[in-house]
Amino acid sequence: MDFTVLKFDHCGKRIYTFDRNRLEADNCRCPICQELMRFSLIEAPIIVPSPFINGHKVPYAFLIGSSQGPAFISELLNSEIHVGVTNSQGVVYSYTSSGVLNQDHGWEQCLCVPLVAPGGTGCETLWDNKLEQFSLLPNWSPDRFEEEREFGSCCYGFALSFLNQLRRSESRDLISRNEFTLQHVLPCVKRATKYITIYQEIYQHGFYIAH
């Protein structure tokens, strides 16, 4: 997922493609009518933001990733996702078969659900201490991983349990897995699925026409 996706309108269609230089070239032709295209300032191609970001640059966040790469974070694929929580420095805590890992790299292309509004906390040390202490609980030992996995929990259970511990300490209502999934995870995955579909069509055919 290394190319930038652009969109523009021509022939009454919304067209997506890669390669800004190609669109700006004098011999750029519309993939539909094959006519040479000229863009005014208003008609200029627009960059389509990628839903995948560097999770290490987002503190206090719930991250959704895949060991197979961002193209596998899609509701159209039966691939296994992996989730984690960042501390104030962007270090990702996630529960695996080896226990809880603390990673400062490896989550450079993932989906992100901010758990704190920008500038919404001055308690970096408190957050980091709570996350570190939570990760050391016996619930998240390596020998419990398969047991947690049987209940469909493991990494998701770790991240959501930490979030609910914070909510409990703030006297806020706990959030269920279904609620969190519907409110936060599914919208992210749906946006990623649409982007991946467009990206793969462009990669295979050179362009994608929105229907």
C-alpha positions in Angstrom: 0.0 0.0 0.0 2.8 2.4 -0.9 1.1 4.4 -3.7 -1.0 7.5 -3.3 -4.6 7.2 -4.6 -6.0 10.2 -6.5 -9.6 10.9 -7.6 -11.0 13.2 -10.3 -14.1 13.6 -12.4 -14.3 13.1 -16.1 -16.9 11.8 -18.6 -19.5 12.2 -15.9 -17.7 9.6 -13.8 -15.6 9.6 -10.7 -12.2 8.0 -11.5 -9.5 6.8 -9.1 -5.9 6.2 -10.1 -2.3 6.3 -8.9 0.6 8.5 -9.9 0.2 12.3 -9.6 2.9 12.8 -12.3 1.0 10.9 -14.8 -2.1 13.0 -14.3 -0.1 16.2 -14.6 1.6 15.1 -17.8 0.8 16.8 -21.1 -0.3 13.4 -22.7 -2.6 12.3 -19.9 -5.7 10.7 -21.3 -9.0 9.8 -19.7 -9.2 6.0 -19.2 -12.8 6.1 -20.4 -12.9 8.3 -23.5 -9.1 8.4 -24.2 -9.3 12.2 -24.7 -6.4 14.4 -23.5 -7.3 15.9 -20.1 -6.7 19.4 -18.8 -7.5 20.2 -15.2 -8.3 23.7 -13.8 -7.5 24.5 -10.2 -11.0 23.4 -9.2 -11.0 20.2 -11.2 -7.5 19.2 -10.0 -7.2 15.6 -8.8 -7.7 15.1 -5.1 -5.6 12.9 -2.8 -7.7 10.2 -1.2 -6.4 9.8 2.4 -5.2 6.4 3.3 -7.0 4.9 6.4 -3.7 3.3 7.4 -1.4 5.3 9.6 1.7 4.9 11.7 0.3 3.8 15.1 3.5 4.6 16.9 2.8 8.3 16.2 -0.6 8.2 18.0 -0.6 8.1 21.8 -3.5 6.7 23.8 -5.0 4.7 20.9 -6.5 1.4 20.1 -4.8 -0.1 17.0 -6.0 -2.7 14.5 -3.3 -4.4 12.5 -2.4 -7.6 10.6 0.8 -9.5 10.5 0.1 -10.1 6.8 0.0 -6.4 6.1 -2.7 -3.7 5.8 -4.3 -5.2 2.7 -5.6 -8.0 4.9 -7.5 -5.7 7.3 -10.7 -6.1 5.4 -14.2 -7.3 6.1 -14.1 -9.2 2.8 -11.3 -11.5 4.0 -11.3 -14.1 6.7 -7.9 -13.0 8.0 -7.0 -12.7 11.6 -6.4 -9.2 12.8 -4.3 -8.2 15.8 -5.0 -5.3 18.2 -3.1 -3.3 20.7 -3.0 -0.1 22.8 -0.4 2.6 22.7 1.1 4.5 25.6 2.0 8.2 25.6 5.1 7.5 23.5 3.5 5.3 20.9 4.8 2.0 22.3 2.2 -0.6 21.4 1.1 -3.1 24.1 -0.6 -6.2 22.7 -1.4 -9.7 24.0 0.2 -12.6 22.1 1.0 -16.2 22.6 4.3 -15.0 24.1 2.5 -12.8 26.6 2.2 -9.0 26.4 4.6 -7.4 23.9 5.8 -3.8 24.1 6.7 -2.7 20.5 8.2 0.5 19.3 8.0 -0.7 15.7 5.9 -3.0 13.6 2.6 -1.0 13.6 3.5 1.5 10.9 0.5 0.6 8.8 -2.6 0.0 10.9 -6.1 1.4 11.7 -6.4 3.7 14.7 -9.1 4.5 17.2 -8.0 7.4 19.5 -9.0 6.7 23.0 -8.3 10.3 24.2 -9.0 13.5 22.4 -5.9 15.4 21.2 -4.7 17.4 24.2 -7.2 15.7 26.3 -4.8 14.4 29.0 -2.0 15.7 31.0 -1.6 12.4 32.8 1.0 10.7 30.6 2.8 9.1 33.5 -0.4 7.9 35.1 -1.6 6.3 31.8 1.7 4.7 31.1 1.9 3.3 34.7 -1.6 1.9 34.5 -0.9 0.3 31.1 2.4 -1.2 32.3 0.8 -2.6 35.5 -2.2 -4.0 33.6 0.1 -5.8 31.2 1.8 -7.6 34.1 -1.4 -9.1 35.5 -1.4 -13.0 35.5 -4.5 -12.8 33.2 -2.2 -12.1 30.3 0.5 -14.7 30.8 1.5 -16.9 27.8 -0.1 -20.0 29.2 -3.5 -18.4 29.3 -3.4 -17.3 25.7 -5.0 -20.3 24.1 -7.7 -20.3 26.9 -8.5 -16.7 26.1 -8.5 -17.5 22.4 -11.1 -20.2 22.9 -13.5 -17.4 24.0 -12.5 -15.2 21.1 -10.7 -12.8 23.4 -6.9 -12.8 23.6 -5.6 -9.5 22.1 -9.0 -7.9 21.8 -9.8 -8.9 25.4 -6.6 -7.4 26.6 -7.2 -4.0 24.9 -10.8 -3.8 25.8 -10.3 -4.8 29.4 -7.7 -2.1 29.8 -10.0 0.5 28.3 -12.8 -0.6 30.8 -10.4 -0.5 33.7 -9.8 3.2 32.8 -13.5 3.8 32.4 -14.1 2.2 35.8 -11.5 4.4 37.5 -13.2 7.5 36.0 -16.7 6.2 37.2 -17.8 5.8 33.6 -20.0 3.1 32.3 -18.2 0.1 30.9 -18.4 -0.7 27.2 -19.1 -4.1 25.9 -17.2 -5.8 23.1 -20.2 -5.5 20.8 -20.7 -1.8 21.5 -17.0 -1.0 21.0 -16.9 -3.1 17.8 -20.0 -1.5 16.3 -19.1 2.1 17.3 -15.4 2.1 16.6 -13.9 -1.0 15.0 -16.4 -1.7 12.2 -16.5 1.9 10.8 -12.7 1.7 10.6 -12.7 -1.6 8.9 -15.4 -0.6 6.4 -13.4 2.5 5.4 -10.3 0.3 5.0 -12.2 -2.3 3.0 -13.4 0.4 0.5 -9.9 1.8 0.2 -8.3 -1.6 -0.3 -10.9 -2.5 -3.0 -10.2 0.7 -4.9 -6.4 0.3 -4.5 -6.4 -3.3 -5.8 -8.5 -2.3 -8.8 -6.1 0.5 -9.7 -3.2 -1.8 -9.2 -4.6 -4.4 -11.5 -6.2 -2.2 -14.2 -4.6 1.2 -13.9 -7.8 2.9 -12.7 -11.1 2.4 -10.9 -14.4 3.9 -11.8 -16.9 4.5 -8.9 -20.3 3.1 -9.5 
